[in-house]
Structures are given as structure tokens and as C-alpha cells.
Amino acid sequence: MAESDHPEAWTYRLNADRQEILDQADRYARAELYPLAERMDGEEWWPADILKRLGHAGYLGITTPAQFGGLESDIFTAGLVAQAFARWNHALALSWVVHENLCLNNIYANADDEQRARFLPRLCSGEWTGALGLTEPGAGSDALGSMRTTARRDGDDYVLNGTKIFITNGPVANVVLVYAKTDPAAGAKGISAFVVETDRPGFRVAQKLEKMGWRGSQTGELIFDDCRVPAANLLREENSGVRVVMSGLDLERAMISPLCLGICERALELSVDYAKTRIQFGKPIGEFQMVQSRLADMYVAVQTLRGFCYQVLSRCSDLGHGEGGRGEIHALTAASVLYAANTMNQVLDNAVQVHGGTGYIWESEINRLFRATKLMEIGAGTTEVRKLIIAGELLK
């Protein structure tokens, strides 16, 4: 589909069909996901049946063909769902993005037909929860070059050994898309990608990590101790893991931005409502110009973020599998998540200031949103890495 067929890419306004998708997802999230948010944050609790409920409601497998149980739509649609979910339960929205995009869509993009038929239907239905295993204790921003997890061929299996950390959905996943070195001497060129079912002997969750924000989204450390994985679970050919990683990274960054957008929209809504109802010196604080200034700054930030986010989603919807990881789209998606994270930080800082002491209380919703800001400057490539990507593409 040509860019001219996406009027929202340049006018930054959704057409009627896109708007209805966003509105439907918003109504669903407010009714079904928002009531879970407070407990998820307070207890780091995960609702065990939530992915099955999302699958039943038609919110899984959005970019996956119908023959595998998906909806056969595009990344723009998935981004709108992420935006709506993040407004009402951002922790669950993050877990959804990891399952839906980092795991499910990556497997679809890189698997053969037999693997697709074996893995995708259960991921699309929500019977299985998916995760991505890339980051290691000694390999964060240099995830590929410093990777130590290995996979050694032994007959019809590969034997995996190593540790992955900060893995979203790790403690609750049934399937993890894992990267490991099949040729350690080749460095990053010797990495392969495997679909690992978590009931395999030799796999275990070492610990569930307790976080400052996004607390209901389960994060853990995963151990592979002589974990035997069938050779049939290798994606593409051996030593093609970098290709698998790069094919999905730009889409991942494009999907992180609407999470930030949804959070910012909710923060603005809460702040306007609070400014109208909080009485000080005999009148609502919204009548004070300095409060109005903060609300105006938040509004401008949300509007500009929405336009940039939709532009990038539109461009990514035209992107073929394997076309990411280089060129303008590589810089554009890095710029999108860089701007989204920075904007989210500014918007939530203003939102807490408008709420005053209430915003500083852990249990308040605005505090919950504020605690989500920092991860977006670290995850999916740090702010510094994003700037290097942008500059690197500009200087080529």
C-alpha cells in the first residue's frame, strides 16, 4: 500500500475506520483492563487468564494471517490497540506488546509454514503467552556483541546454556523467542534464533524481578541449563539471528511509542479533571495561570507526539518483512521512541506537579503513570543508542 493511501500519515488524523478501531479498543480497555490496574501495580500481580480473554475478544494476532488464527491486519492497527490499552492499564499493554509484536509477529515473520502452524494458533488464541529472550546480565545495549548464551547442535536437538535477564513476560511465558550463539567464534554473526517452549527440561525462571514501574507486567531472569530444544525450533537457518533481530527492532520501537502516547493522554485527562475540581484559595487551581501553563504544555506535547507516532506507524505498515534495521525507517523509528520517551517524561513531570501532594502518593493513579516514565528511556534501546542510530543513518 502506498503512502498516499494513508492520509493519516501526513495529516495526522485518523480516518473513520482507524478511529473506530481506537474507540473500540478504548472502550474494551476501560471496562476490562482498567479494573485490574491497581492490583497489578500494588501486588505485582498477573491475571493468569488475561491473554485468553484478549484472544477471545479479538485483540491477539492482529498482524497474523487468518489461517493461523490472526486478524490479518497491520502494524498501525496494532499500534492503536497499544495506545488504547496503555491509557487504562499500561503494564498490561506492555506485556501485550511483547507477546503480540516481539514474540508472535517475529515468529510469523521468520518461521517456515510448519513452524507457523505449530506455534501461531496457540499464541493467537492466548493459550500461550509469549516473550523475547535477548538481554543478558552482561549484554544490554551491546546485546549481540556481548551475548554469552550458546546453542550447541547435538543430533536432532540444540543444547542451550546461558542466562537472560529483564525479560518481560518471562515468569509467565509458555514460549520464548531466544537468541543464542551457535558459532561463538563468529561474534554477532554467529547468533541464531530459537523458539523455546518453557516446559523443556533445563529451562527455569531464576527469579521474578520487582520493578519501580510497570509492576504488573511480569519481568524475570531466565536460565538455560543444558536446555534441549529441537532443531525444528530454529528460525531460518543457523547463524541468521541478527537478521531476525533487525527485522523486528524497528517495529518494536514503533509499537513502544503508542504506549507512551496512551499514558500521556491519560495523564493529561487526569490533570485537567484535577485542575477543575481541586480548590485552593477559594477557587479551582485551574484558574491559576501557572497551572494553566502546565496544562497547555502537556496538551501541545500530546498533540505533537500523536502526530509523530501515527506517521511512523503508517510508514511501518508499508514495511515488508525483513526490510527494517536500515535506512530511513531505522532512523525514523528510533526518533519516534526517542521523542515519545522524552515527551512522556515531560508530560508526567507536569502532571505530578499539577496534582501536588496527591501526585507524590504511591497509590494514586498519576503516581503509577509517573513511575512508568524511566523504562521508556532504557528499554528497546536506550536514549543514547537511539541517538547513535539516528546520527549514523544521517551521516551515511
N, C-alpha and C positions, 0 to 999 in steps of 0.2 A: 504494500500500500504506500503510495507516495505521500510526502509530507503535506502536499496541498489537500489531501483528503482528511487531514487532521486540523480543522480550523482552530481548535483549541490550542494547538502548538504555538500559534503566533498571536492570537487574540487573548489567550489565557482564560477563555471562558469555555465551560463545558457545554457540549451540545445536549439536547434533551435526553438522549439515551444514556449518555455518561452521567448526567445529573441524577437520573432516576436510579442508576446503579449506586451512586454515592448515598442518595437519600435512603434507599432500602437497607444498605449496609449500616447506615447510621441508626435507623430505627431498630434494627436487629441488635446492634451492639448496645444500645441504651437499655433495651428490655432484657437482654440475656447475659451480657458480659459485664455491664456496669455493676450489677448487684454482687459480683464476685470480687471486685477490685479491692475493696477494703480488707477483706480477709486474706486475700493473696498477698497483699503488702504487709499486713500485720504479722502473719504467721509464716511467710514464705511458703504458702500452701498452693498446691497444684490440683485443680479439679480433674480427677482421673478420666472422666468421660467427655471432657470438653471437645476433643478433636472429633470424636464420633458425632457429637451434636453439630459441630461445624460442618462435617461432611454431609450429614442428613439435611442441613439447611442449604447446601449447595455452595459452601464457601471454601472447598478444598479442590485442588486440581484445576484451578482457573485457567492455566495456560496449557493444560494437558489434553490431548485428543480424547474425544468421547469414547473411543474403542477401549481406552484404559480406565474409564470411569471419570474422566475430567469434563470440563465445561467448554474446552476448545476456544477460549477467548484469548486476550492478550495481556501484556505486562501493564498497560495503562489501567485496565480493569482491576488487576491485582493491586496496583498502587492505590486506587480509590478505596478498595476494601481496607487496605492497611491504614489509610488516612482516617476512615470512619471508626475502625476498631480502636485506633490509638486515642481518639477523643474520649473514649469511655473506659478503656482498660488497656493502657499502653503496655503493661507487662505481658498480657496475653497476646497482644498484637505482635510484639517482638517474637514470641515463641511461634506464632502463626507464620510470620515471615520466614523464620529459619526452616520450619517444616515445609512450607509451600514453595519457597524460592531457592534457598541454599541447598536443600536436600532434594525435594521432589522434582523441581524443574531442572536441576542439574543432572539428576539421573536420567530424566526424559531426554535431555539434550545430548547426552553422551552414551547412553545404553544402546545395545542392539535390541531387536524385536523380542527375542526370548527374555532378556533381562527386563524389558519394559513390561511384558506380560506377567512376569513373576513378581515384580516389586510395586508397580504403579497402582494397580487397583486397590491394594490394601492401604496405601498411603493416601489415595484419593477419598477413600471411604472414612478415613480416620481410625481404622482398626489399628494401624501402626502410626507411631509418632516418629518423625524423622529429625536427624541432627547432622551437623557437619563437623568433622574432626580434622582441623588443620593446625591450630595454635598449640605450641608445646611450652613447657616451663622455660626452656632456653631459646625459644624461637617465637617471637611476637611479630614485630614489624618485618623482621627477616625470616618470615615463616618458611620459605622454601630453602633458602641457602643454609639455614641453621638447623634444619629438620634432622632429628636423630631416630625417629621411628623407622624400623626396617621391615621389609617383607621378603622372605626367602622362599623360593619355589621348592616344594617337596612333593613330588608326584603330582596328584591332582589338586593339591592344595597350595596355598601360600601360608607361611607361618609368620605372624606379625608380632613384633616386640617393640614396646615403647610406651610413651605417655602423652596424652593430650590434655590440655587444661583450658579453663574458661569456656567450656563447651556448652552453649545454650541448648537446652532440651536434653543434655547428656544424661542426667539422672533418670529421665523418664522415657528415653528413646527406645524404640524397638529396632531401628535401623540407623546406622551412622555411615555417612559417606566419608571415608577415611583416606588420608594421603600418607604414603609411606615410601621409603627409598628402596627400590628394587635393585638399584645399582649405585651403592654409596660412593664409589669412586668417581662417578659422573656428576656429583653435586646435584644441583637443581634439575639437571637434565635426566637424572636417574630416578625421578619420582613417578609413582603410579597411583591410581585411584581405585579404591575397593568399596563395594557395598558390604557392610558388615552387620549381620544380624546380632543383636546383643545377647542372645541366648547361646552363642557359641562358647564352648569351653575355652578358658583363657582370657575372656573379657570380664572386666568388673568395673564398677564405679568406685573409685578410691574414696571420694568424698563429694558431698554437695556443698557448694560454696555459698556463704551468706553474704549478700551484697548490700550496698548503701541504697541503691535504687533498682527499679525493675524487679522487685523482690519476688514476685510470684512466678516470674519466668525462671525456670529451674536451670542452674548452671553448675557444672561439675568437672571433676578431674577423672579421666578415663584411663584405665590400664589395659594394655595388651601384653599378656604374658604367655608366650608360645600359643597365641590365639590362632587356631587353624580356620582358614577361610577358603572356600572352594575357588579354584582358578576361574570357574564360571562367573564369579562375582567381580572379576577385574573389568573395569570400564575402559573401553577402547583397547589399544594394545599396551604392552608393558612399556614403561618409561614415557608415557604420554600424559602424566599427571599435570604438568604445567599447563598443557593445552586445556585440560579440563578445568583447572583453577581459573585461568584467564578468561575462558568462555563465560564464566558465571560472575566474575567480580564486578563488572560494570552494571549488570542487572541487580546485583546485591546492593550496590551503592544507590542505584535509582530507587530501590524499594525501601531503603533506610530513610530517605528524605521525606516521604509522606508520613512516616511515623512521627518525625519532628513536627511536621505541619499539623497533624491532628492534635498533638499535645499543645502546640501554640494556640490553636483555635480554641481549645477548651480553656486554656489559661486566660485568654482574652475575655471569653464569655463569663468566667467566674469573677474576673476583676471588675468588669462593667457592672455585674449584678451587685458585687460587694460595695462598689463606689456609690451605687444608688441607695443602698439600704443602711450602710454604716453611718451613724450620726455622731458628729463631733462638733463642739462649739455651736450646737443648736441647729445644725443642718447637715445634709448628706455630704460625705467627703468628696463626692463627685463634683461639687460646686466649687472646690478649691482648684485654682489654676494649675498648681504643681501636680496634682493628681491627674487633671485633665491632660497635662503634658505627657505623663507616662502612658496613659491610655492611648493617646494619639500616636506615640512612638510604637506602641505594641501593634496598633492597627496597621500602620504602614509596613511594619516588618512582616506581619502575617500575609498581607496582600502581595508583597513582592516575593515572599517565599512560595506562595501558592502558584504564582505565575511561572517561576523558575522550575518548580517541581513538576508541573504539568508539561512544560516544554520538554524536559528531559525524559519523562515517561513516554511522551509521544514519539520522541526520537528512538527510544529503546524498543517501542512496539514495532518499529520498522526494521529492527536489527535481526539479522539471521543468526542461527546458532553457529557459534564459533567465530563471529565477526567482531566480538568485543576484545578488550585488552590492548587496543592500539588505536592510534589516530584520534580524530576529534571527539568521538564518543567516549574514549578513555578519559580525556581531559574534562569533558562536559559532565560526566557522572561524578568524577572526583570533585569538580567545582560545586555540583549540586549538593552533595552531602557535606562538603566543607561549609558552604553558606548556610545550609539547614541547621547544622550543629551550632555554628556561631550565633545564628539568629535565635535559635531556641534558648541559648544561654542568656541572651539579652532580654528576650521576652519574659522568661521566667524570673529573672532578677527583678524586673519591673513589677511583675505580678506579685511577688512576695512583698515588695516594698509597699504596694497598694494595700495589701492585706495586713500589713503591720505585724503586731504580735501574733495574730492568728496564723499568719503565713509561716511563722517560725515553729509552730507546734507540729510535732511529728505526725499526729493523726489527721491533720487537715488535708483535704484533697490537694490544695495548692502546694503544700509541702511535699506531698507524694510526687507531684509533677516536677517540682524543683529538683528533687533528688535524682531525677532521670536525666538531667542535662549532661553530666560529665561523660557518661558512657558513649554518647554520640560523638564526642571529640576523640575517643580512643578506639572504639570498635569499628570493624570494616575498614581498617587502615587509619592510623592516627591523623590528626590535623596536619602534622608535619609531612607525613607521607603523601597526603592528598596534594599539598603544595608542590612537592617534588614531581608528582605525576603531571600536574598542570604545566609547570615550568618546563619539564622535559619534553612534552609534546609541543609547546610553543617554540622551543629552541631547535627542534629537529629541522 
